């Protein structure tokens, strides 16, 4: 057997590192969020200059605020009901802008309006991702109105409110039109991002094959990458799967579904991985498997970059070509062995296991080849069910009352977030009235609302970024105002800064802080018509530090610690796993005419796991005395993915190798396994009174040994199917044990929060 040296990783050269940096920059420049930011910039420039030429500086300044607050919810989204996604911002922001103008001379009345408006605005967060931009639109409507010079006449208030509404209305039209114009580009960019994200998962999977790998570190990285991938997928599904009626849309939708299949096969690579790593004879062969995974990852990265550049991608090498790489290192496939010996050094079970692992990696490469063929137009998409029922795969777009009503209980995280933000803003407003320096009330309050988030982890991250971003932004403003620029120049700088701040809001928050500071201070400068272009950097920094400190301190008031949300997330994940298992094991039934219900169940299984993983990660930033125990939560996530992997292997047998199954034996076994898995996962709710000791660790026993038949060397694959069903049932039992501990190991102190 030749050595593994040809597959050993090489140290990257300086040229390699420079090329990698250039590629990262290119991916950012061609990303959907930068495209969206540039679209916002162009809309701001066109509308602000149009109003400036017709109404002068005062009208353009008020109109610019309307444009800004309406642009916040203008993010890549489905074309359907796009106007309803953006409409609440100007519809609610315009009266708030005018109301603040009306009470500017009364400090008490202004404080009441700001405090009440903050509470109502933050409660819009109940609608999740759709509600977040609307929340900040309403907050900024009030705060930028505070930055404008006070006007005493009602006619002036109505005039400024009219310009505000005009700017908001014009941008509303712009946002809807650009969403339609850029829809095809957004579809391609979002799919390219998902391809690149999955390629990183494959690279992490390859690292797990290393004999000296740190399994816990790589498992944590894998869980984080899977959660990020699931988050990217949701936005991508909403846009790519919307109305796949044209050939181009159908091709992209088929590529997305193929990517989901590749993810399933990647999960299956975890099957028996621990046993394989313990086998001494695998040391020389595992680097070859790593090589195939890394090669496929590079091909997917090249495919994603070609999509971003609008080029026709090169063909992806099929597994048959990659087999030539493996031929010299993999031992010959054994003869048919229905019951090989247990996997111990020197026994033949290891050879079959190595070939099985190579087959799973080959399935990933098969999907990558298919993705490349679809991108080149060499393959025909098959999307009959998705083409007619795509509405089932995308997120809801209607503003129903149910999400808000669900957050009106005392322990609801959104209600507590709204109360914390309201208290912090009220305190900041009172302090701003008595500061020894010339404070800018709106700047203190702006810092509070952008730093304080619904969880402590994001609050801490934004606190530091806000201070650093304000410092750099202030320096840029000072340098720019020192040149005494004209109004048109300021409009262009504000528009570009707002677009860049918009683009990086969820990606590089430090950049957002820098550009938002630049745009916000210049916008406030324009609102103060006639004021000399001077700027006190230390006063701005003082306001920023005070606002950031208040946001941080009030994050501990009425907290909604992650541990209070985790039991519900665990229950959601268990329910999703149970439903997915039921439908996955029913794919072999003749009455199952469509796999659409299973696809929807699979989506919920992954989405629920993603929500659980992200909540667990956020809890790491919380105080140790309220931090949840991580061991059972990590066990829940690991066992959930392993159960999905087992069911993926079963699904592959049912859909791809059904002719090699004895369905007379397999059908009752599938039904029994589905029932047993459902009972195992439902048993958690029945064991609430059997909490383990506080210092107990999860009792996870590991996968039981089952004989490993070779799936390609035998005509009857029923023994392989039965083995997978047994392992899936055992994994469901371990998942139930871990989830019971994750839900029950919550200190009594939580009830007092």
C-alpha positions in Angstrom: 0.0 0.0 0.0 1.5 3.3 -1.0 2.0 6.0 1.6 -0.4 8.7 2.2 2.1 11.4 1.5 0.6 12.4 -1.9 -2.6 13.4 0.0 -0.9 15.3 2.8 -1.8 19.0 3.0 0.9 21.4 1.8 1.7 24.7 3.5 0.2 27.6 1.5 2.7 29.9 -0.1 2.6 33.7 -0.1 1.0 33.7 -3.5 -1.7 31.3 -2.3 -2.5 33.5 0.7 -2.7 36.6 -1.5 -4.9 34.8 -4.0 -7.2 33.7 -1.1 -7.5 37.2 0.2 -8.3 38.5 -3.3 -11.0 35.9 -3.7 -12.5 36.7 -0.3 -12.6 40.4 -1.3 -14.2 39.5 -4.7 -16.9 37.4 -3.0 -17.7 40.3 -0.7 -17.8 42.8 -3.5 -20.1 40.5 -5.6 -22.3 39.4 -2.7 -26.0 40.0 -2.4 -25.7 42.3 0.6 -23.3 44.6 -1.2 -25.5 44.7 -4.3 -28.4 45.6 -2.0 -26.4 48.3 -0.4 -25.4 49.8 -3.7 -29.1 49.7 -4.8 -29.9 51.7 -1.6 -27.1 54.2 -2.3 -28.4 54.8 -5.9 -31.9 55.3 -4.6 -30.8 57.8 -2.0 -28.8 59.8 -4.5 -31.5 60.0 -7.0 -34.3 60.9 -4.6 -32.2 63.3 -2.4 -30.9 65.2 -5.4 -34.3 65.3 -7.1 -35.9 66.8 -3.9 -32.9 69.2 -3.4 -33.3 70.7 -6.9 -37.0 71.2 -6.4 -37.3 72.1 -2.7 -33.9 73.2 -1.5 -31.7 72.1 1.3 -34.4 72.1 4.1 -36.9 70.0 2.1 -34.1 67.6 0.9 -32.8 67.1 4.5 -36.3 66.0 5.7 -36.9 63.9 2.7 -33.5 62.2 3.2 -34.7 61.0 6.7 -37.8 59.5 5.1 -35.7 57.8 2.5 -33.3 56.4 5.2 -36.0 54.9 7.4 -37.8 53.3 4.4 -34.6 51.8 3.1 -33.9 49.8 6.2 -36.4 47.1 5.5 -35.3 47.0 1.8 -33.3 43.8 1.9 -33.3 40.9 -0.5 -36.7 39.3 -0.3 -39.3 37.6 -2.5 -41.0 39.9 -5.1 -44.4 38.8 -3.8 -45.8 41.3 -1.3 -42.5 43.3 -1.2 -44.4 46.5 -0.7 -46.1 45.1 2.4 -42.6 44.2 3.8 -41.6 47.9 3.6 -44.8 49.8 4.0 -45.0 49.8 7.8 -41.8 51.9 8.0 -43.2 55.0 6.3 -46.7 54.4 7.4 -45.8 54.4 11.1 -42.6 56.5 10.9 -44.1 59.6 9.4 -46.5 60.3 12.3 -43.7 59.6 14.8 -41.5 62.1 13.0 -44.1 64.8 13.1 -45.2 64.0 16.7 -41.6 64.6 17.9 -41.5 67.8 16.0 -44.7 68.9 17.6 -43.5 68.4 21.2 -39.9 69.4 20.8 -40.2 72.5 23.0 -41.7 70.5 26.0 -39.0 68.3 27.6 -41.6 66.3 29.5 -43.9 65.6 26.6 -40.9 64.8 24.4 -39.7 62.3 26.9 -43.1 60.6 27.1 -43.2 60.3 23.3 -39.7 58.9 23.0 -40.3 56.4 25.8 -43.7 55.2 24.5 -42.5 55.1 20.9 -39.4 53.0 21.9 -41.6 50.4 23.6 -44.0 50.2 20.6 -41.1 50.1 18.1 -39.3 47.3 19.9 -42.4 45.2 20.2 -42.4 44.9 16.4 -39.5 42.6 16.9 -42.2 39.9 17.6 -42.3 39.4 13.9 -38.7 38.2 13.8 -36.5 39.0 10.9 -39.2 41.0 9.1 -39.8 43.0 12.2 -36.2 44.0 13.0 -35.7 46.6 10.2 -39.2 48.1 11.0 -38.2 48.5 14.6 -35.1 50.6 13.8 -37.0 52.5 11.1 -39.5 53.7 13.8 -36.7 54.4 16.3 -34.7 56.4 13.8 -37.8 58.4 12.7 -38.0 59.8 16.3 -34.3 60.2 16.9 -33.6 62.0 13.6 -36.6 64.3 14.2 -34.9 65.2 17.5 -31.7 66.1 15.6 -33.6 68.6 13.4 -33.9 72.2 14.5 -37.2 72.9 16.4 -40.0 74.5 14.5 -42.7 76.4 16.3 -45.4 76.7 13.6 -47.8 73.9 12.8 -47.5 74.7 9.1 -43.7 74.2 9.2 -44.2 70.9 11.0 -46.7 69.8 8.3 -44.3 71.0 5.6 -41.3 69.0 7.0 -43.6 66.0 7.5 -44.7 66.3 3.9 -41.1 66.2 2.7 -40.4 63.3 5.0 -43.4 61.4 3.5 -42.4 62.3 0.0 -39.0 60.9 0.4 -40.4 57.7 2.1 -43.0 57.3 -0.7 -40.5 57.7 -3.5 -38.1 55.2 -1.9 -41.0 52.7 -1.4 -41.5 52.7 -5.1 -37.8 52.5 -5.7 -37.4 49.5 -3.4 -40.3 47.5 -5.0 -38.9 48.2 -8.5 -35.3 47.3 -7.7 -36.5 44.1 -6.0 -38.0 43.0 -9.4 -35.1 44.2 -11.4 -32.5 42.5 -9.2 -34.5 39.3 -8.5 -32.5 37.1 -10.9 -29.2 38.5 -9.6 -30.3 37.9 -5.9 -31.2 34.3 -6.7 -27.8 33.6 -8.2 -25.9 35.4 -5.4 -27.8 33.7 -2.6 -27.3 30.3 -4.1 -23.6 31.0 -4.6 -23.3 31.9 -0.9 -24.9 28.6 0.1 -22.5 26.7 -2.2 -19.6 28.4 -0.6 -20.9 27.8 2.9 -21.4 24.1 2.2 -17.9 23.9 0.9 -16.6 25.1 4.2 -18.6 22.3 5.9 -16.9 19.8 3.6 -13.5 21.1 4.6 -14.4 20.7 8.3 -15.7 17.2 7.5 -12.3 16.4 5.9 -10.5 17.6 9.0 -12.5 15.2 11.1 -10.9 12.3 9.2 -7.5 13.2 10.5 -6.2 10.6 13.1 -4.9 13.4 15.4 -8.0 15.7 15.1 -9.6 17.2 18.1 -13.1 15.8 17.9 -14.8 18.2 20.3 -13.3 21.3 18.6 -14.3 20.1 15.2 -17.7 19.1 16.4 -18.3 22.5 17.8 -17.1 24.1 14.5 -19.3 21.8 12.5 -22.4 22.6 14.6 -21.8 26.3 14.2 -21.3 26.0 10.4 -24.4 23.9 10.1 -26.4 26.5 12.0 -25.0 29.3 9.7 -25.7 27.2 6.6 -29.3 26.7 7.8 -29.7 30.4 8.3 -28.4 31.2 4.8 -30.7 28.5 3.4 -33.9 30.1 4.7 -33.3 33.4 3.0 -32.2 31.5 -0.1 -35.3 29.3 -0.2 -37.6 32.4 0.2 -36.1 33.9 -3.0 -34.9 31.0 -5.1 -38.0 28.8 -4.7 -40.4 31.7 -5.4 -42.3 31.0 -8.6 -39.7 28.7 -10.4 -41.6 29.1 -13.7 -38.9 30.2 -16.1 -36.0 27.9 -17.2 -33.4 30.1 -15.4 -35.4 30.1 -12.1 -36.1 26.3 -12.4 -32.4 25.6 -12.9 -31.4 27.6 -9.8 -34.2 26.0 -7.7 -33.0 22.5 -8.8 -29.5 23.4 -7.8 -30.7 24.4 -4.3 -32.6 21.1 -3.9 -29.5 19.2 -5.1 -27.4 21.1 -2.5 -29.9 19.9 0.2 -29.3 16.3 -0.9 -25.6 16.8 -0.7 -26.0 18.0 2.8 -27.8 14.8 3.7 -24.9 12.8 2.3 -22.4 14.9 4.2 -24.2 14.0 7.4 -24.0 10.3 6.5 -20.2 10.6 6.5 -20.4 10.7 10.3 -21.8 7.2 10.4 -19.3 4.8 12.0 -16.6 7.5 11.9 -15.5 7.0 15.5 -15.0 3.3 14.9 -13.1 4.0 11.6 -10.7 6.4 13.3 -9.9 3.7 15.9 -8.8 1.2 13.3 -5.0 1.2 12.8 -5.3 0.2 9.2 -7.2 3.3 8.2 -4.2 5.6 8.8 -3.0 5.3 5.2 -6.5 5.5 3.6 -8.1 8.4 5.5 -5.9 11.1 3.8 -7.3 9.8 0.4 -10.8 10.4 1.6 -9.8 13.8 2.9 -8.4 14.6 -0.5 -11.7 13.8 -2.2 -13.7 15.9 0.2 -11.3 18.9 -0.2 -11.3 18.5 -4.0 -15.1 18.5 -4.0 -15.1 21.6 -1.7 -12.7 23.4 -4.1 -15.0 22.5 -7.0 -18.0 23.9 -5.2 -16.1 27.1 -4.4 -15.2 27.5 -8.0 -18.8 26.9 -9.0 -20.0 29.5 -6.6 -17.5 32.1 -7.8 -18.4 31.4 -11.4 -22.1 32.1 -10.6 -21.1 35.4 -8.9 -19.0 36.4 -12.0 -21.7 35.3 -14.4 -19.4 32.8 -16.1 -20.2 29.4 -17.3 -18.6 27.0 -14.7 -16.2 24.3 -15.7 -17.3 20.7 -15.4 -16.9 19.1 -12.0 -14.9 15.9 -12.0 -17.2 12.9 -11.4 -16.4 10.4 -8.7 -15.2 7.9 -11.3 -12.2 10.2 -12.0 -11.6 10.7 -8.3 -11.7 6.9 -7.8 -8.4 6.7 -9.6 -6.9 8.7 -6.8 -8.4 6.2 -4.3 -7.6 3.0 -6.2 -4.0 2.8 -4.9 -4.8 3.3 -1.3 -8.1 1.6 -0.6 -7.8 -2.2 -0.1 -9.8 -4.4 -2.5 -13.5 -4.5 -1.8 -14.2 -7.8 0.0 -16.5 -10.5 -1.3 -20.1 -10.6 -0.1 -20.1 -10.6 3.7 -23.5 -10.5 5.2 -22.2 -10.6 8.7 -18.6 -9.4 8.9 -16.7 -9.6 12.1 -16.7 -6.7 14.6 -14.4 -3.9 13.7 -11.1 -4.6 15.4 -7.6 -4.2 14.0 -6.8 -6.7 11.4 -10.4 -8.0 10.9 -12.2 -7.7 7.5 -15.0 -5.4 8.7 -12.7 -2.4 8.4 -12.3 -2.9 4.6 -16.0 -2.8 4.0 -16.4 0.2 6.2 -13.7 2.1 4.3 -15.4 1.4 1.0 -18.8 2.4 2.5 -17.3 5.7 3.6 -15.9 6.2 0.1 -19.3 5.5 -1.3 -20.9 8.2 0.9 -18.3 10.7 -0.1 -18.9 9.6 -3.7 -22.6 10.5 -3.3 -21.5 14.1 -2.3 -19.4 14.3 -5.4 -22.3 13.0 -7.5 -24.5 15.8 -6.3 -21.7 18.3 -7.0 -21.3 17.0 -10.5 -25.1 17.3 -10.9 -25.0 20.9 -9.6 -22.3 21.8 -12.1 -24.3 20.2 -14.9 -27.4 22.1 -14.0 -25.4 25.4 -13.9 -24.0 24.7 -17.3 -27.4 23.7 -18.7 -26.3 20.1 -19.4 -28.9 18.6 -17.1 -32.7 18.9 -17.0 -34.2 20.1 -13.7 -37.0 17.9 -12.2 -39.2 20.1 -10.0 -42.8 19.0 -10.6 -43.9 19.2 -6.9 -41.9 22.3 -6.1 -43.0 24.2 -9.2 -46.7 23.9 -8.2 -46.4 24.1 -4.4 -43.4 26.4 -3.8 -45.5 28.5 -1.4 -45.0 25.8 1.2 -41.2 26.2 1.2 -41.0 30.0 1.7 -41.5 32.1 4.9 -44.9 33.8 5.5 -45.1 37.4 4.3 -48.4 38.6 5.9 -48.4 40.7 9.0 -50.7 38.6 11.2 -51.4 39.4 14.8 -50.4 36.0 16.2 -46.7 36.7 16.6 -47.3 39.8 18.6 -50.0 38.2 20.8 -47.6 35.4 21.5 -45.0 37.9 23.0 -47.4 39.6 25.5 -46.7 37.3 28.4 -44.4 38.4 31.2 -41.6 35.9 30.4 -41.8 36.5 26.6 -38.3 37.6 25.4 -39.6 40.3 23.1 -41.7 42.0 25.9 -38.7 41.9 28.2 -36.5 43.3 25.5 -39.0 46.2 24.9 -39.1 47.0 28.6 -35.3 47.0 29.0 -34.9 49.2 25.9 -37.6 51.6 27.2 -36.0 51.9 30.6 -32.6 52.4 29.1 -33.8 55.1 26.7 -35.8 56.9 29.4 -32.7 56.9 31.7 -30.5 58.1 28.8 -33.0 60.9 28.1 -33.0 62.1 31.7 -29.2 62.0 31.9 -28.9 64.0 28.7 -30.8 66.9 30.3 -28.2 67.3 33.1 -24.9 66.5 31.5 -22.0 69.0 32.1 -21.2 69.2 28.4 -23.3 70.1 25.4 -24.9 66.7 24.9 -26.8 65.6 21.8 -29.8 63.7 23.1 -30.5 61.9 19.9 -26.9 60.6 19.7 -27.0 59.1 23.2 -30.4 57.5 22.5 -29.3 56.2 19.1 -26.3 54.5 20.7 -28.6 52.8 23.2 -31.0 51.4 20.7 -28.4 50.2 18.2 -26.2 48.6 20.9 -28.8 47.0 23.1 -30.1 43.7 21.5 -32.4 41.0 22.6 -29.5 38.9 24.0 -26.4 39.7 25.9 -24.0 38.2 23.4 -24.9 40.6 20.6 -25.1 43.5 23.0 -21.5 43.0 24.1 -20.3 42.6 20.5 -22.1 45.7 19.4 -21.0 47.7 22.4 -17.3 47.5 21.5 -18.0 47.9 17.7 -20.1 51.0 18.4 -17.4 52.8 20.4 -14.7 52.0 17.8 -16.9 52.8 14.9 -18.0 56.1 16.4 -14.4 57.1 16.9 -13.4 56.3 13.3 -16.6 57.9 12.0 -16.1 61.1 14.0 -12.6 61.4 12.6 -13.9 61.0 9.0 -16.6 63.6 9.6 -14.1 66.1 11.0 -11.9 65.6 8.0 -14.7 66.0 5.6 -16.3 69.1 7.2 -13.0 70.8 7.3 -13.1 71.0 3.5 -16.4 72.9 3.6 -18.1 70.6 1.1 -21.3 71.7 -0.7 -24.7 70.2 -0.2 -24.6 68.0 -3.2 -21.3 66.5 -2.1 -22.7 65.8 1.4 -25.7 64.1 -0.2 -23.5 61.8 -2.2 -21.4 60.9 0.9 -24.5 60.3 3.0 -26.0 58.1 0.3 -22.8 56.0 -0.1 -22.3 55.7 3.7 -25.9 54.7 4.2 -25.7 52.1 1.5 -22.5 50.6 2.9 -23.9 50.7 6.5 -27.0 49.0 5.1 -24.9 46.3 3.3 -22.8 45.3 6.3 -25.4 45.5 9.1 -25.6 41.8 9.5 -22.1 40.9 8.3 -19.4 43.4 9.6 -21.0 45.5 12.3 -17.9 47.6 12.8 -18.1 48.8 9.2 -21.8 49.5 9.7 -20.9 51.7 12.8 -18.3 53.6 10.9 -20.5 54.4 7.9 -23.6 54.9 10.0 -21.7 57.4 12.2 -20.6 59.2 9.1 -24.0 59.3 7.5 -25.9 60.1 10.7 -23.7 63.1 11.7 -23.7 64.5 8.2 -27.5 64.1 8.1 -27.8 65.9 11.4 -25.5 68.6 10.1 -27.7 69.1 7.1 -30.8 69.3 9.3 -29.3 72.1 11.2 -29.4 74.5 8.3 -27.2 77.6 8.9 -25.0 76.0 11.5 -21.3 76.3 10.9 -19.5 73.1 10.0 -17.8 72.6 13.3 -17.7 69.4 15.2 -16.7 68.4 18.8 -15.3 64.9 18.7 -14.9 64.5 22.4 -18.6 65.4 23.1 -19.7 62.8 20.5 -17.4 60.2 22.1 -18.8 61.1 25.5 -22.3 60.6 24.3 -21.4 57.3 22.7 -19.6 56.0 25.8 -22.6 57.0 27.9 -25.1 55.4 25.6 -23.1 52.2 25.2 -22.7 51.9 29.0 -26.4 52.4 29.6 -27.2 49.7 27.0 -24.8 47.3 28.7 -26.1 48.0 32.2 -29.7 47.6 31.3 -29.1 44.3 29.5 -29.1 42.8 33.0 -32.5 44.3 33.8 -35.4 42.0 33.3 -33.1 39.6 31.4 -34.4 36.8 29.1 -31.5 34.4 29.6 -31.1 31.8 26.9 -31.6 29.0 29.4 -35.3 30.0 29.7 -35.8 29.6 26.0 -33.7 26.4 25.5 -36.3 23.9 26.9 -38.8 25.1 24.3 -36.2 24.9 21.5 -35.3 21.3 22.6 -39.0 20.3 22.5 -39.4 21.9 19.1 -36.3 20.0 17.8 -37.6 16.7 19.2 -41.0 17.1 17.6 -39.3 18.0 14.3 -37.1 14.9 14.5 -40.0 12.7 15.3 -42.1 14.0 12.3 -39.1 13.7 10.0 -38.4 10.1 11.1 -42.0 9.2 10.5 -42.1 10.6 7.0 -38.5 9.5 6.0 -39.4 5.9 6.9 -42.6 6.1 5.0 -40.9 6.9 1.7 -40.9 3.2 0.9 -44.6 2.8 1.0 -46.4 2.6 -2.3 -49.1 5.0 -1.1 -46.4 7.7 -0.7 -46.8 9.3 -4.1 -44.9 12.5 -3.3 -41.9 13.3 -1.1 -43.0 16.9 -0.5 -44.2 16.3 3.1 -40.8 14.7 3.9 -38.9 17.6 2.4 -40.9 20.1 4.6 -40.3 17.9 7.6 -36.6 17.8 6.8 -36.5 21.6 6.6 -38.1 22.0 10.0 -35.7 19.4 11.5 -32.7 21.4 10.3 -34.2 24.8 11.1 -35.0 23.7 14.7 -31.5 22.4 15.2 -30.1 25.6 13.9 -32.2 27.7 16.3 -31.0 25.4 19.2 -27.4 25.7 18.2 -27.4 29.5 17.9 -29.1 29.9 21.3 -26.5 27.6 22.9 -23.7 29.7 21.3 -25.3 32.9 22.6 -25.5 31.5 26.1 -21.7 31.4 26.3 -21.6 35.2 26.7 -24.0 35.1 29.7 -22.9 35.1 33.4 -21.7 31.7 34.6 -24.4 31.5 37.3 -27.2 31.6 34.7 -25.4 29.8 31.9 -27.1 26.5 31.0 -25.2 23.2 31.2 -23.6 22.7 27.9 -22.9 19.0 27.9 -26.5 17.8 27.5 -27.2 20.6 24.9 -24.2 19.6 22.8 -25.3 15.9 23.2 -28.8 16.8 21.9 -27.3 18.6 18.8 -24.8 15.8 18.1 -27.3 13.0 18.5 -29.9 14.9 16.4 -27.5 15.2 13.5 -26.5 11.5 13.9 -30.2 10.5 13.8 -30.6 12.6 10.6 -27.6 10.8 9.2 -29.0 7.3 9.9 -32.3 8.3 8.3 -30.5 9.7 5.3 -28.8 6.3 4.8 -32.3 4.6 5.1 -33.8 7.1 2.6 -31.0 6.5 0.1 -31.7 2.7 0.2 -35.4 3.3 -0.2 -35.1 5.7 -3.1 -32.0 4.6 -4.9 -31.7 0.8 -4.2 -35.3 -0.3 -3.7 -34.9 -3.1 -6.2 -32.3 -4.7 -3.9 -34.6 -4.7 -0.9 -36.9 -7.5 0.3 -39.9 -5.2 0.9 -41.9 -8.0 2.5 -39.3 -7.9 5.3 -38.4 -4.2 5.1 -42.0 -2.8 5.3 -42.9 -4.1 8.7 -39.4 -3.2 10.0 -39.8 0.4 8.7 -43.2 0.7 10.4 -41.9 -0.7 13.7 -38.9 1.6 13.6 -41.0 4.6 12.9 -43.3 3.8 15.9 -40.4 3.1 18.2 -38.6 6.3 17.3 -41.8 8.3 17.8 -42.3 6.7 21.3 -38.7 7.2 22.3 -38.7 10.9 21.4 -42.1 11.4 23.0 -40.9 9.9 26.2 -39.1 13.1 27.3 -42.3 14.8 28.2 -43.2 11.9 30.5 -40.0 12.0 32.5 -40.1 15.6 33.8 -40.2 14.4 37.4 -37.0 12.4 37.2 -34.4 15.2 37.1 -30.8 14.1 37.3 -28.4 15.3 39.9 -27.0 18.8 39.4 -23.5 17.5 38.6 -24.6 14.5 36.6 -23.3 14.3 33.0 -25.4 12.9 30.2 -25.3 9.1 30.1 -24.7 8.6 26.4 -23.7 5.1 25.6 -22.6 5.4 22.0 -23.8 3.4 19.0 -24.2 -0.3 19.6 -22.3 -2.5 17.3 -24.2 -4.0 14.4 -22.9 -6.3 11.7 -21.9 -4.3 8.6 -23.0 -5.8 5.3 -21.4 -4.4 2.2 -24.1 -2.6 0.3 -22.6 -3.0 -3.1 -21.3 -6.6 -2.8 -24.6 -8.3 -2.1 -27.8 -8.6 -4.0 -30.0 -8.3 -1.0 -29.5 -5.1 1.0 -32.2 -5.8 3.5 -29.7 -6.7 6.3 -28.1 -3.3 5.7 -31.5 -1.6 6.0 -32.3 -3.5 9.2 -29.0 -2.5 10.7 -29.6 1.2 9.9 -33.1 1.0 11.5 -31.6 -0.5 14.6 -29.0 2.2 14.9 -31.5 4.9 14.2 -33.7 3.6 17.0 -30.8 3.5 19.4 -29.8 7.0 18.4 -33.4 8.2 19.1 -33.1 6.7 22.6 -29.9 8.5 23.3 -31.3 11.7 21.9 -34.2 11.3 24.3 -31.9 10.8 27.3 -29.8 13.9 26.4 -32.9 16.1 25.8 -34.5 15.0 29.0 -31.4 16.2 30.9 -31.2 19.4 28.8 -34.7 20.3 29.7 -34.6 19.3 33.4 -31.2 20.7 34.4 -32.4 24.2 34.9 -31.9 25.8 38.3 -34.8 27.0 40.3 -33.4 30.5 40.1 -34.9 30.7 36.6 -38.4 30.9 38.1 -37.4 34.1 39.9 -36.1 35.9 36.8 
